[in-house]
Amino acid sequence: MENRIYNFSAGPAVLPEAVLKEAQENLMALPGVGMSILEISHRSKTFDDIINQAREDLVKLLDISDDYSVLFLQGGASLQFYMVPLNIMPPNNKADYIVTGAWSKKAVKEAKRVGVVNIAATAEDGNFNRIPKQEELKLDPGASFLHYTSNNTIYGTQFKTEPEAGNVTLVCDASSDILHKKIDVNKYGIIYAGAQKNMGPAGVTLVIIRNDLLERCSDDLPTMLNYKTHVDKNSMFNTPNTFGVYIIGLVAKWLLNNGGLDKMYETNKHKAALLYDCIDESEGFYKGHAEKDSRSLMNVTFNLPTEELEKKLVAEALDAGFSGLKGHRSVGGLRASIYNAFPTKGVEELVRFMKEFQAKNS
């Protein structure tokens, strides 16, 4: 454990050390089972207990009512881009989408395979450096749903609160900020999230769906693409990612044991403030990509005066034990992903490194 470096990767991303240690200790054999989580049957009572406990703890963390089903699926958010419209765009066959980055653009592409997509708002003209305001949204009251992406890993922007959809069903891709704070699940029809950024390892997708929406899911849909299939079979119509669900359960328990989502939110705000203050106080040496009122607590994106300095910082940072800081090609520069499990100490040490780098290269 002494050799671990600070992992700023956007995903797959950092996991809590306590979770990694517990998984390591029990990898050969789960207590009282005599087999690894990688070996046990998904039909066993042991795994029934694991998946049900993971679901129960997520329900507790997010205060999810009995009006919703909680699913552990596969295929990532990318499959949900298609499953959502396939299942709930009918019968109106039209939907509103807010476009705030690369992932919402991909969601639009898949929705167009099913019906008509209205771009309610887009921030593409500023290279997705901001979140559209509520008054900018051009919503269709006859839409089957309004879709948005809550946090944008590439551009470092984040909705501070959900958009108001009126009587239209609200759908959220929360892949990169799920569980970073408490949200009112009752405002949503569907929330989906790939686990690998803020909740667990790659290979599991959390879907929270309001049960009345299952009435829209046609029996003519392909079996594996129908939400009803997975609700009816408790996420085990086919073999689930047993290890991924196990880790999500450990992460959920870690959050509960550390004060829940309200406590996590305070920590996340503090970590982000440390880094944004460093950027803002650098007198232009560091320049944030996102507008201040749209800044993400999960992904901090910024540039330096020259591309050469950016490459130099990334290289020197890696030597100093900071990995994953290179920004996405769409923005360039640097990106520090500081998800729930990223330690405050790591942010403090990065800030110290950045100040020293500025002093030497100004």
N, C-alpha and C positions, 0 to 999 in steps of 0.2 A: 504493500500500500504506500510505502514511502516514496516509490518511484512514480506515482501518478502525477501527471501534469495537469494544468488547467485547460479544460476542453471547452472552447467557445464555439464548437460546431453547431450549425443550424439544424442538424438532424441527419441520421441518428445522433442523439445528443446525450449530454451528461445525465447520469442517474444518481440518486442518493447513495453515498458510500455505505450507509447502514443497510440499504437494500442489497447492494452488491455483496456485502459481507455475509448477509443471511443466506442469499442464494448460493454463494460459494460454499458455505458451511454445510448446506443441505443438498448440494448437487448430487453427490453420490447416492444418498438415500434420504428421502423425506422422513422426519421423525415418526417412528411407529409404523412405517410403511415398508421399509427395506428395499425400495426402488427409487430411482431418480424421477423427478418431475418430467424429465425427457423420455421416460420409459413407460409411465403408467398409462393405462387405458383411459380415454376420455369418457368411457361409459362406466368407470368405476365410481364407487361412493366417494373415494378420496378426491377425485377431480370434481365431482358434483359439489362437494363441500368447498373446494377452492373457488370455483366459478361463482357459486352462490354467495360466498363471503365477499368476493371482489365486487360483485354487483351490489350487495347490501351496503358495503362501505362507500361506494360511489353515490348511492342513493342518499346516504347520511351526509356526505360531504356537500352535495349539491341540493339537498332537500327536495328530491324528486318524488312527486306524488304518485299514487297508484294509477293515475290517468296515463302514465307513460310506461313503455317497455324499454329496457336497457339491453342492448345487443353487443356481442363481441364478434365482429365479422372480419373478413379478410379483403384484400384488394386495395387497401389504402383509401385515402380521400378520392383518389383518381377514379375508382369504381363508383363511389358515391356521386361523383359528378353526373354519372349516367343513371344510377339507380333512383336518385331522388326524382328527377323529372319523369322517368319511366313509370314510377309507381304513383306519383301524386300530381303530375301535371294534368292528366285527364280529370274531368271531362272537358274542361275549358281549353286545354292544350295551348295555354299561353302562360308566361311567367315573367316577373320582373327580376332583373339582376343588377346589383351595384358592382361595378368593375373597379377594383382598387389594386390590381396587380396581376402577375402571371397566372396565379392559381385560379382566380375568379374568371380570367379570360378562358382558361381551359374548361372551367365549369360551363361557361356560356356555349362553347363549341359542342359539348356533349348534349346540352339541353336542346340545341337546335336540331338534333336528330329526332327529337320527340315532338316539338311544337314550335310556336312562335316565341321569340325572346325579345323583350323590351329592355333596352339598356336604360335603367332608371337614372343612372348617373355614372360618370367615369372620371378618373383623375389622370388619365393617360397623357393629357396635354402637358403636364408638369413632371413627366416620368414618374408618376405615382408617388409624389412626395407629400401627399396630403390625403385626408379622408373627406369626401364630400359632406357638406352640411345637410341637415334635414330639409331645409327649404329648397335645396337644389334638386331633390328627388322628384322625378316625374313618374308617378305611380299610376298603374292601371287598376282601378277598383275591381275589375273583372279577372285579374290575374289569379292563377291557382296558388301562387306563393311568391314571396319576395326572398331572394337569396343574397346573402352577403358573406364575405370572408372577414372574420373578426380581427385577425392579425396577419400582417404580411411580412414573411420572413425575409424576402429579398430586398424590399424597400424600407423596412423598418417603420411601418405605420400601423396604427391600431385604433379601432373604434373604442371610444371611452365608454359608450353605452350603446345598446342596440338601436338600430333605426326604428322609427315608428311605422308600422305597416297597416294601421287601421284594422279592418276586418279581414285582411288577407293573411294567410298563414306565413309565419316567419321561419325561414330555414337558415342555418348558420354552419359554415365550415369553420370549426374552432380548432383546427389541427395544431396550430402553433401557440395557442394560449389557453387551452382547456385546463381547468383547475388552477389557473393563476389567481383567481379571485372568485367570490361567490356571485352567481348570476341568478336571475329569476327565471328558472326553467319554464314556468307556466306561460311566459310570453312567447314561447317557441312551439312550432309544430315538430321540427326535426333539428337536432344538433348532432353533427358528426365530426369525428376527429381521428386522424391517424395518431397512433400512440407514440411514435418515435421521436417526437419533439419535446413533449412536456409531461408524459404520462407513463412511458414504458419503452420496451424495445420495438423495433420494426416488426411488422407482420400482423398487427392487430388494429382494427378500426372500431372505435366506440361509436355506436349509434343510439341516440335517445330519441324515440319516436312517440308522439302522442297517439294513443290507441285508436281514437276515432278516425285517424287518417288511414288506418288499415282498410277501411271500407272502400277507399279509392283504388286499392291494389287489385287489379284484375286477375282472375284465376287463369287467364290466358297467358300471363307473363311466364317467361322461363323460370323454372322452379327456383334456381339459385339466385335469381335477381328479384324475387318477390319477398318483400319484408314479412309478409304473413308466414312464409316458410320458416323463417328464423325465429319469429316470435313463438310460433307453435312448438318448435323444437328446442327452445331455450338456448339458442345459438349453437346447437349441436346437430343440425341436420347433416352436416359433414364433419370431419375431424377438425376441431378448432386448433388454433395455435396455443397449445396447452402451456408451453413455457411462457409465452407472451402474456397470457391471462394471469398466470401465477405472479409474474413480476408486477403487472398492473395492480394486482391485489396487495402486494407488498408496498408499492408506492402509495396507494390509498391509505393503508394502515399507517405508514410513515407520516402522511399529512395529518391524519387524525391525532396521532400521538404528539405532534408538534404544534397543536393549537388550531388546526383546521384551516379553512381557506381565508378567513378574515386575517388571521395571523400571517399567512403566506403572502397575502396582498400587501400588507404593511412592509414585509421584508422585500418584496419585489419592487415596491416604490422606492425604498431606501437604496437598493442596489442600483437601480436605473438613475436615480438622482446623482449618485456619486460620479457616474460616468458622464452623464449629460453636463453636469457642472464643470467637469474637466474640459469638455469640448467647448462650452460657452465661455469659459474663462481663459481660453488659449489665444485670444485676440486674433482669431482667424487662421491660426496654424492648423487647427482641426475644425472642420465644417460639417455639421450634421446634414444628412440628405433630407430627412423629413422635417416638415414645418413643426414648430414647437407644440402646437395644440394637437398634432397628429402622431406624436412620437410613441413608439412602442416601448413597453416595459420589458419585452422579451428579446427583441433584436435591435441593437443600437448600430446604425449605419452612419459612416462618416468618411470624409475624404481629407487628404493632405494637399498642400500647395502644388505638388508635382507627383506624377506617377512613379518617378524614380524614388522619391521619399517614401511613397506607399509601399513599394517593393522592399525597400530597406527596412522599414518598420516591421513588416511581416516576417522577414528573415531573422532580424534580431530578436523579435518577440518569440519566435519558435526556439531559438537558442536559449532564451531565458525561461522556457517552460510554458509558453502560452500558445496553444495550438488552435487552428481553425479560424483565424482572424481575417483571412483573405475574403474580400467582398465578392458578391455575385457579379458576373460579367455585365449584367444589366445596369449596375450602379458603379461598379469598380470600387476602389478604396478599400475600406475595412468594414467588417461586421462582427460585432461581439454579441453572441447569443447567450443570454444570461437567464435561462429558464429556472423554474422552481428549485431544481437540485443544485444549481450553480452556487457555490459558497460566497458569502459576502467578502470573506478574506481575499478570494481570487479577484474580485472587482477592485478592492482596495490596492492590491499589488499591481494590477494592470494600470490603474490610474497613476500610481507612483512611477511605473515604467514609462508611461506616455509623457509625463511631465519631464522626466529625465531626458527622453528622446527629443522633446521639443527644445530643451535647453542646449543640447549638443548640436542641433541641426537648424536652429533659427538663423 
